[in-house]
Amino acid sequence: MAAGKIPDWVTAERFEDVLKSNVDGYSKVRNFKAEMGSAAGDNYATNMLRVNIEVELQDGTTKELSYMVKLPRQREINKEMM
């Protein structure tokens, strides 16, 4: 993953199991947004993402959640180090 680019696989579907097991009364995702959680160059080996999710609960109300996701950078130098 290049600095500043959100991977295609970071989707609402990837968070379904987490939401089902951690949000009481979870029904479905209404809104999903992933963005960079830190500036380019803040971290040499990883990228931080902020994921904001609005979920609908079984009673019809909504709840806003925010997660930080730490991902390894996919650069050649990092691959050599690992």
Biopython code that builds the backbone (N, CA, C, O; Angstrom):
import numpy as np
from Bio.PDB.StructureBuilder import StructureBuilder

atoms = [
    (1, "MET", "N", (0.850, -1.167, 0.000)),
    (1, "MET", "CA", (0.000, 0.000, 0.000)),
    (1, "MET", "C", (0.893, 1.227, 0.000)),
    (1, "MET", "O", (1.729, 1.398, 0.887)),
    (2, "ALA", "N", (0.719, 2.050, -0.965)),
    (2, "ALA", "CA", (1.464, 3.301, -1.028)),
    (2, "ALA", "C", (0.954, 4.245, 0.051)),
    (2, "ALA", "O", (-0.206, 4.183, 0.457)),
    (3, "ALA", "N", (1.841, 5.116, 0.503)),
    (3, "ALA", "CA", (1.433, 6.091, 1.515)),
    (3, "ALA", "C", (0.270, 6.917, 0.992)),
    (3, "ALA", "O", (0.312, 7.414, -0.133)),
    (4, "GLY", "N", (-0.769, 7.065, 1.805)),
    (4, "GLY", "CA", (-1.902, 7.888, 1.429)),
    (4, "GLY", "C", (-2.988, 7.182, 0.646)),
    (4, "GLY", "O", (-3.987, 7.808, 0.291)),
    (5, "LYS", "N", (-2.823, 5.880, 0.361)),
    (5, "LYS", "CA", (-3.828, 5.156, -0.420)),
    (5, "LYS", "C", (-4.523, 4.129, 0.469)),
    (5, "LYS", "O", (-3.873, 3.348, 1.164)),
    (6, "ILE", "N", (-5.844, 4.146, 0.436)),
    (6, "ILE", "CA", (-6.634, 3.173, 1.189)),
    (6, "ILE", "C", (-6.729, 1.897, 0.353)),
    (6, "ILE", "O", (-7.134, 1.965, -0.807)),
    (7, "PRO", "N", (-6.366, 0.731, 0.909)),
    (7, "PRO", "CA", (-6.470, -0.519, 0.149)),
    (7, "PRO", "C", (-7.923, -0.818, -0.243)),
    (7, "PRO", "O", (-8.854, -0.499, 0.497)),
    (8, "ASP", "N", (-8.099, -1.426, -1.400)),
    (8, "ASP", "CA", (-9.435, -1.770, -1.893)),
    (8, "ASP", "C", (-10.178, -2.726, -0.963)),
    (8, "ASP", "O", (-11.408, -2.720, -0.921)),
    (9, "TRP", "N", (-9.440, -3.541, -0.222)),
    (9, "TRP", "CA", (-10.084, -4.549, 0.618)),
    (9, "TRP", "C", (-10.611, -3.980, 1.943)),
    (9, "TRP", "O", (-11.271, -4.698, 2.693)),
    (10, "VAL", "N", (-10.334, -2.711, 2.242)),
    (10, "VAL", "CA", (-10.870, -2.092, 3.464)),
    (10, "VAL", "C", (-12.302, -1.655, 3.159)),
    (10, "VAL", "O", (-12.540, -0.563, 2.642)),
    (11, "THR", "N", (-13.249, -2.535, 3.493)),
    (11, "THR", "CA", (-14.661, -2.327, 3.174)),
    (11, "THR", "C", (-15.532, -2.587, 4.410)),
    (11, "THR", "O", (-15.074, -3.151, 5.404)),
    (12, "ALA", "N", (-16.766, -2.173, 4.323)),
    (12, "ALA", "CA", (-17.720, -2.415, 5.410)),
    (12, "ALA", "C", (-17.870, -3.909, 5.680)),
    (12, "ALA", "O", (-18.013, -4.324, 6.830)),
    (13, "GLU", "N", (-17.838, -4.708, 4.633)),
    (13, "GLU", "CA", (-18.004, -6.156, 4.785)),
    (13, "GLU", "C", (-16.908, -6.755, 5.664)),
    (13, "GLU", "O", (-17.159, -7.714, 6.395)),
    (14, "ARG", "N", (-15.716, -6.209, 5.602)),
    (14, "ARG", "CA", (-14.599, -6.704, 6.417)),
    (14, "ARG", "C", (-14.835, -6.471, 7.908)),
    (14, "ARG", "O", (-14.236, -7.150, 8.742)),
    (15, "PHE", "N", (-15.690, -5.530, 8.245)),
    (15, "PHE", "CA", (-15.943, -5.187, 9.640)),
    (15, "PHE", "C", (-17.198, -5.867, 10.196)),
    (15, "PHE", "O", (-17.500, -5.719, 11.380)),
    (16, "GLU", "N", (-17.926, -6.602, 9.368)),
    (16, "GLU", "CA", (-19.194, -7.216, 9.796)),
    (16, "GLU", "C", (-19.043, -8.070, 11.054)),
    (16, "GLU", "O", (-19.817, -7.909, 11.998)),
    (17, "ASP", "N", (-18.072, -8.968, 11.086)),
    (17, "ASP", "CA", (-17.914, -9.850, 12.247)),
    (17, "ASP", "C", (-17.589, -9.067, 13.512)),
    (17, "ASP", "O", (-18.102, -9.379, 14.586)),
    (18, "VAL", "N", (-16.736, -8.048, 13.390)),
    (18, "VAL", "CA", (-16.395, -7.205, 14.539)),
    (18, "VAL", "C", (-17.641, -6.498, 15.052)),
    (18, "VAL", "O", (-17.886, -6.456, 16.258)),
    (19, "LEU", "N", (-18.423, -5.948, 14.140)),
    (19, "LEU", "CA", (-19.626, -5.216, 14.536)),
    (19, "LEU", "C", (-20.661, -6.144, 15.164)),
    (19, "LEU", "O", (-21.268, -5.804, 16.180)),
    (20, "LYS", "N", (-20.861, -7.305, 14.566)),
    (20, "LYS", "CA", (-21.846, -8.254, 15.101)),
    (20, "LYS", "C", (-21.500, -8.692, 16.518)),
    (20, "LYS", "O", (-22.389, -8.856, 17.353)),
    (21, "SER", "N", (-20.213, -8.881, 16.793)),
    (21, "SER", "CA", (-19.824, -9.377, 18.114)),
    (21, "SER", "C", (-19.594, -8.272, 19.147)),
    (21, "SER", "O", (-19.507, -8.566, 20.339)),
    (22, "ASN", "N", (-19.494, -7.013, 18.723)),
    (22, "ASN", "CA", (-19.176, -5.939, 19.665)),
    (22, "ASN", "C", (-20.231, -4.856, 19.807)),
    (22, "ASN", "O", (-20.127, -4.019, 20.704)),
    (23, "VAL", "N", (-21.231, -4.847, 18.958)),
    (23, "VAL", "CA", (-22.262, -3.805, 19.025)),
    (23, "VAL", "C", (-23.598, -4.473, 19.351)),
    (23, "VAL", "O", (-24.162, -5.194, 18.528)),
    (24, "ASP", "N", (-24.091, -4.221, 20.560)),
    (24, "ASP", "CA", (-25.375, -4.800, 20.969)),
    (24, "ASP", "C", (-26.486, -4.316, 20.050)),
    (24, "ASP", "O", (-26.617, -3.115, 19.811)),
    (25, "GLY", "N", (-27.286, -5.241, 19.534)),
    (25, "GLY", "CA", (-28.417, -4.890, 18.687)),
    (25, "GLY", "C", (-28.040, -4.511, 17.270)),
    (25, "GLY", "O", (-28.837, -3.900, 16.558)),
    (26, "TYR", "N", (-26.826, -4.868, 16.850)),
    (26, "TYR", "CA", (-26.369, -4.522, 15.497)),
    (26, "TYR", "C", (-27.309, -5.089, 14.436)),
    (26, "TYR", "O", (-27.733, -6.242, 14.521)),
    (27, "SER", "N", (-27.630, -4.268, 13.435)),
    (27, "SER", "CA", (-28.463, -4.707, 12.320)),
    (27, "SER", "C", (-27.712, -4.625, 11.000)),
    (27, "SER", "O", (-27.586, -5.624, 10.292)),
    (28, "LYS", "N", (-27.201, -3.414, 10.659)),
    (28, "LYS", "CA", (-26.498, -3.261, 9.384)),
    (28, "LYS", "C", (-25.669, -1.983, 9.378)),
    (28, "LYS", "O", (-25.835, -1.107, 10.227)),
    (29, "VAL", "N", (-24.768, -1.899, 8.393)),
    (29, "VAL", "CA", (-23.959, -0.697, 8.197)),
    (29, "VAL", "C", (-24.747, 0.264, 7.323)),
    (29, "VAL", "O", (-25.227, -0.107, 6.252)),
    (30, "ARG", "N", (-24.879, 1.501, 7.786)),
    (30, "ARG", "CA", (-25.555, 2.533, 6.986)),
    (30, "ARG", "C", (-24.565, 3.401, 6.226)),
    (30, "ARG", "O", (-24.849, 3.848, 5.115)),
    (31, "ASN", "N", (-23.401, 3.641, 6.827)),
    (31, "ASN", "CA", (-22.402, 4.494, 6.189)),
    (31, "ASN", "C", (-21.019, 4.013, 6.610)),
    (31, "ASN", "O", (-20.804, 3.643, 7.765)),
    (32, "PHE", "N", (-20.084, 4.020, 5.665)),
    (32, "PHE", "CA", (-18.722, 3.547, 5.920)),
    (32, "PHE", "C", (-17.741, 4.488, 5.245)),
    (32, "PHE", "O", (-17.876, 4.796, 4.061)),
    (33, "LYS", "N", (-16.749, 4.943, 6.006)),
    (33, "LYS", "CA", (-15.733, 5.831, 5.437)),
    (33, "LYS", "C", (-14.375, 5.485, 6.038)),
    (33, "LYS", "O", (-14.216, 5.441, 7.258)),
    (34, "ALA", "N", (-13.404, 5.240, 5.170)),
    (34, "ALA", "CA", (-12.030, 4.991, 5.605)),
    (34, "ALA", "C", (-11.152, 6.101, 5.053)),
    (34, "ALA", "O", (-11.262, 6.471, 3.884)),
    (35, "GLU", "N", (-10.282, 6.629, 5.901)),
    (35, "GLU", "CA", (-9.363, 7.684, 5.482)),
    (35, "GLU", "C", (-8.041, 7.508, 6.219)),
    (35, "GLU", "O", (-7.961, 6.769, 7.200)),
    (36, "MET", "N", (-7.025, 8.179, 5.748)),
    (36, "MET", "CA", (-5.729, 8.089, 6.398)),
    (36, "MET", "C", (-5.845, 8.650, 7.814)),
    (36, "MET", "O", (-6.461, 9.693, 8.033)),
    (37, "GLY", "N", (-5.246, 7.945, 8.768)),
    (37, "GLY", "CA", (-5.317, 8.355, 10.161)),
    (37, "GLY", "C", (-4.094, 9.107, 10.639)),
    (37, "GLY", "O", (-4.069, 9.607, 11.764)),
    (38, "SER", "N", (-3.081, 9.193, 9.794)),
    (38, "SER", "CA", (-1.884, 9.970, 10.120)),
    (38, "SER", "C", (-1.302, 10.516, 8.822)),
    (38, "SER", "O", (-1.606, 10.032, 7.732)),
    (39, "ALA", "N", (-0.473, 11.515, 8.962)),
    (39, "ALA", "CA", (0.122, 12.149, 7.782)),
    (39, "ALA", "C", (1.214, 11.268, 7.181)),
    (39, "ALA", "O", (1.845, 10.477, 7.883)),
    (40, "ALA", "N", (1.428, 11.412, 5.885)),
    (40, "ALA", "CA", (2.494, 10.681, 5.207)),
    (40, "ALA", "C", (3.819, 10.996, 5.892)),
    (40, "ALA", "O", (4.127, 12.154, 6.174)),
    (41, "GLY", "N", (4.597, 9.951, 6.154)),
    (41, "GLY", "CA", (5.893, 10.134, 6.787)),
    (41, "GLY", "C", (5.872, 10.072, 8.302)),
    (41, "GLY", "O", (6.930, 10.101, 8.930)),
    (42, "ASP", "N", (4.688, 9.986, 8.909)),
    (42, "ASP", "CA", (4.602, 9.905, 10.371)),
    (42, "ASP", "C", (5.112, 8.570, 10.905)),
    (42, "ASP", "O", (5.547, 8.486, 12.053)),
    (43, "ASN", "N", (5.060, 7.548, 10.094)),
    (43, "ASN", "CA", (5.454, 6.220, 10.531)),
    (43, "ASN", "C", (6.164, 5.521, 9.380)),
    (43, "ASN", "O", (5.661, 5.503, 8.257)),
    (44, "TYR", "N", (7.313, 4.955, 9.652)),
    (44, "TYR", "CA", (8.121, 4.354, 8.589)),
    (44, "TYR", "C", (7.624, 2.987, 8.136)),
    (44, "TYR", "O", (7.747, 2.656, 6.956)),
    (45, "ALA", "N", (7.075, 2.198, 9.025)),
    (45, "ALA", "CA", (6.749, 0.816, 8.685)),
    (45, "ALA", "C", (5.262, 0.542, 8.507)),
    (45, "ALA", "O", (4.891, -0.484, 7.937)),
    (46, "THR", "N", (4.402, 1.441, 8.985)),
    (46, "THR", "CA", (2.967, 1.174, 8.908)),
    (46, "THR", "C", (2.200, 2.406, 8.446)),
    (46, "THR", "O", (2.703, 3.529, 8.481)),
    (47, "ASN", "N", (0.981, 2.162, 8.019)),
    (47, "ASN", "CA", (0.025, 3.227, 7.717)),
    (47, "ASN", "C", (-1.126, 3.095, 8.698)),
    (47, "ASN", "O", (-1.569, 1.988, 9.002)),
    (48, "MET", "N", (-1.603, 4.216, 9.188)),
    (48, "MET", "CA", (-2.742, 4.229, 10.093)),
    (48, "MET", "C", (-3.967, 4.705, 9.325)),
    (48, "MET", "O", (-3.919, 5.704, 8.607)),
    (49, "LEU", "N", (-5.059, 3.976, 9.488)),
    (49, "LEU", "CA", (-6.326, 4.356, 8.873)),
    (49, "LEU", "C", (-7.334, 4.665, 9.965)),
    (49, "LEU", "O", (-7.348, 4.012, 11.009)),
    (50, "ARG", "N", (-8.166, 5.649, 9.727)),
    (50, "ARG", "CA", (-9.316, 5.916, 10.592)),
    (50, "ARG", "C", (-10.541, 5.434, 9.828)),
    (50, "ARG", "O", (-10.776, 5.834, 8.688)),
    (51, "VAL", "N", (-11.316, 4.571, 10.472)),
    (51, "VAL", "CA", (-12.518, 4.023, 9.851)),
    (51, "VAL", "C", (-13.718, 4.494, 10.663)),
    (51, "VAL", "O", (-13.839, 4.178, 11.846)),
    (52, "ASN", "N", (-14.600, 5.246, 10.025)),
    (52, "ASN", "CA", (-15.833, 5.724, 10.652)),
    (52, "ASN", "C", (-16.998, 4.929, 10.082)),
    (52, "ASN", "O", (-17.167, 4.826, 8.868)),
    (53, "ILE", "N", (-17.792, 4.371, 10.982)),
    (53, "ILE", "CA", (-18.910, 3.522, 10.574)),
    (53, "ILE", "C", (-20.172, 3.977, 11.297)),
    (53, "ILE", "O", (-20.183, 4.127, 12.519)),
    (54, "GLU", "N", (-21.229, 4.192, 10.531)),
    (54, "GLU", "CA", (-22.544, 4.446, 11.116)),
    (54, "GLU", "C", (-23.334, 3.157, 10.964)),
    (54, "GLU", "O", (-23.534, 2.668, 9.852)),
    (55, "VAL", "N", (-23.784, 2.607, 12.092)),
    (55, "VAL", "CA", (-24.542, 1.363, 12.057)),
    (55, "VAL", "C", (-25.981, 1.615, 12.475)),
    (55, "VAL", "O", (-26.278, 2.508, 13.269)),
    (56, "GLU", "N", (-26.857, 0.804, 11.918)),
    (56, "GLU", "CA", (-28.262, 0.815, 12.331)),
    (56, "GLU", "C", (-28.457, -0.332, 13.305)),
    (56, "GLU", "O", (-27.991, -1.448, 13.076)),
    (57, "LEU", "N", (-29.150, -0.043, 14.393)),
    (57, "LEU", "CA", (-29.437, -1.061, 15.393)),
    (57, "LEU", "C", (-30.807, -1.671, 15.132)),
    (57, "LEU", "O", (-31.600, -1.131, 14.361)),
    (58, "GLN", "N", (-31.075, -2.783, 15.770)),
    (58, "GLN", "CA", (-32.328, -3.501, 15.549)),
    (58, "GLN", "C", (-33.553, -2.685, 15.939)),
    (58, "GLN", "O", (-34.644, -2.934, 15.426)),
    (59, "ASP", "N", (-33.396, -1.715, 16.836)),
    (59, "ASP", "CA", (-34.540, -0.881, 17.227)),
    (59, "ASP", "C", (-34.725, 0.325, 16.304)),
    (59, "ASP", "O", (-35.586, 1.168, 16.553)),
    (60, "GLY", "N", (-33.916, 0.411, 15.233)),
    (60, "GLY", "CA", (-34.052, 1.486, 14.255)),
    (60, "GLY", "C", (-33.180, 2.702, 14.520)),
    (60, "GLY", "O", (-33.070, 3.576, 13.660)),
    (61, "THR", "N", (-32.559, 2.777, 15.692)),
    (61, "THR", "CA", (-31.659, 3.895, 15.977)),
    (61, "THR", "C", (-30.309, 3.658, 15.299)),
    (61, "THR", "O", (-30.024, 2.562, 14.817)),
    (62, "THR", "N", (-29.494, 4.698, 15.274)),
    (62, "THR", "CA", (-28.164, 4.565, 14.682)),
    (62, "THR", "C", (-27.099, 4.859, 15.733)),
    (62, "THR", "O", (-27.355, 5.501, 16.751)),
    (63, "LYS", "N", (-25.908, 4.371, 15.452)),
    (63, "LYS", "CA", (-24.774, 4.573, 16.342)),
    (63, "LYS", "C", (-23.546, 4.811, 15.476)),
    (63, "LYS", "O", (-23.337, 4.111, 14.485)),
    (64, "GLU", "N", (-22.729, 5.802, 15.851)),
    (64, "GLU", "CA", (-21.506, 6.090, 15.107)),
    (64, "GLU", "C", (-20.314, 5.503, 15.849)),
    (64, "GLU", "O", (-20.177, 5.659, 17.063)),
    (65, "LEU", "N", (-19.457, 4.826, 15.094)),
    (65, "LEU", "CA", (-18.279, 4.175, 15.654)),
    (65, "LEU", "C", (-17.045, 4.631, 14.902)),
    (65, "LEU", "O", (-17.120, 5.002, 13.731)),
    (66, "SER", "N", (-15.912, 4.602, 15.579)),
    (66, "SER", "CA", (-14.655, 4.972, 14.946)),
    (66, "SER", "C", (-13.595, 3.960, 15.356)),
    (66, "SER", "O", (-13.459, 3.635, 16.535)),
    (67, "TYR", "N", (-12.848, 3.466, 14.379)),
    (67, "TYR", "CA", (-11.772, 2.510, 14.623)),
    (67, "TYR", "C", (-10.489, 3.025, 14.000)),
    (67, "TYR", "O", (-10.514, 3.707, 12.976)),
    (68, "MET", "N", (-9.362, 2.693, 14.627)),
    (68, "MET", "CA", (-8.053, 2.944, 14.034)),
    (68, "MET", "C", (-7.503, 1.591, 13.592)),
    (68, "MET", "O", (-7.535, 0.621, 14.349)),
    (69, "VAL", "N", (-7.003, 1.537, 12.370)),
    (69, "VAL", "CA", (-6.473, 0.299, 11.804)),
    (69, "VAL", "C", (-5.021, 0.541, 11.420)),
    (69, "VAL", "O", (-4.706, 1.499, 10.715)),
    (70, "LYS", "N", (-4.146, -0.329, 11.886)),
    (70, "LYS", "CA", (-2.721, -0.203, 11.597)),
    (70, "LYS", "C", (-2.342, -1.265, 10.567)),
    (70, "LYS", "O", (-2.515, -2.461, 10.801)),
    (71, "LEU", "N", (-1.826, -0.816, 9.431)),
    (71, "LEU", "CA", (-1.478, -1.720, 8.336)),
    (71, "LEU", "C", (-0.005, -1.580, 7.980)),
    (71, "LEU", "O", (0.525, -0.469, 7.975)),
    (72, "PRO", "N", (0.669, -2.700, 7.680)),
    (72, "PRO", "CA", (2.059, -2.591, 7.231)),
    (72, "PRO", "C", (2.118, -1.959, 5.852)),
    (72, "PRO", "O", (1.253, -2.194, 5.008)),
    (73, "ARG", "N", (3.137, -1.163, 5.637)),
    (73, "ARG", "CA", (3.344, -0.595, 4.301)),
    (73, "ARG", "C", (3.833, -1.686, 3.372)),
    (73, "ARG", "O", (4.591, -2.565, 3.782)),
    (74, "GLN", "N", (3.406, -1.634, 2.136)),
    (74, "GLN", "CA", (3.813, -2.613, 1.138)),
    (74, "GLN", "C", (4.863, -1.994, 0.224)),
    (74, "GLN", "O", (4.615, -1.744, -0.955)),
    (75, "ARG", "N", (6.028, -1.756, 0.788)),
    (75, "ARG", "CA", (7.129, -1.213, 0.006)),
    (75, "ARG", "C", (8.234, -2.255, -0.039)),
    (75, "ARG", "O", (8.331, -3.099, 0.851)),
    (76, "GLU", "N", (9.056, -2.201, -1.057)),
    (76, "GLU", "CA", (10.121, -3.187, -1.221)),
    (76, "GLU", "C", (11.064, -3.220, -0.027)),
    (76, "GLU", "O", (11.445, -4.300, 0.425)),
    (77, "ILE", "N", (11.443, -2.066, 0.488)),
    (77, "ILE", "CA", (12.370, -2.052, 1.616)),
    (77, "ILE", "C", (11.756, -2.716, 2.847)),
    (77, "ILE", "O", (12.467, -3.376, 3.604)),
    (78, "ASN", "N", (10.452, -2.556, 3.059)),
    (78, "ASN", "CA", (9.784, -3.208, 4.183)),
    (78, "ASN", "C", (9.730, -4.712, 3.981)),
    (78, "ASN", "O", (9.878, -5.467, 4.942)),
    (79, "LYS", "N", (9.523, -5.160, 2.752)),
    (79, "LYS", "CA", (9.487, -6.593, 2.469)),
    (79, "LYS", "C", (10.840, -7.223, 2.760)),
    (79, "LYS", "O", (10.910, -8.336, 3.280)),
    (80, "GLU", "N", (11.923, -6.509, 2.424)),
    (80, "GLU", "CA", (13.265, -7.017, 2.680)),
    (80, "GLU", "C", (13.543, -7.116, 4.174)),
    (80, "GLU", "O", (14.219, -8.043, 4.620)),
    (81, "MET", "N", (13.028, -6.172, 4.944)),
    (81, "MET", "CA", (13.263, -6.153, 6.388)),
    (81, "MET", "C", (12.512, -7.269, 7.095)),
    (81, "MET", "O", (12.949, -7.732, 8.149)),
    (82, "MET", "N", (11.398, -7.708, 6.541)),
    (82, "MET", "CA", (10.587, -8.744, 7.176)),
    (82, "MET", "C", (11.014, -10.058, 6.634)),
    (82, "MET", "O", (10.471, -11.093, 7.022)),
]
sb = StructureBuilder()
sb.init_structure("model")
sb.init_model(0)
sb.init_chain("A")
sb.init_seg("    ")
for serial, (resi, resn, name, xyz) in enumerate(atoms, 1):
    if name == "N":
        sb.init_residue(resn, " ", resi, " ")
    sb.init_atom(name, np.array(xyz, "f"), 0.0, 1.0, " ", f" {name:<3s}", serial, name[0])
structure = sb.get_structure()
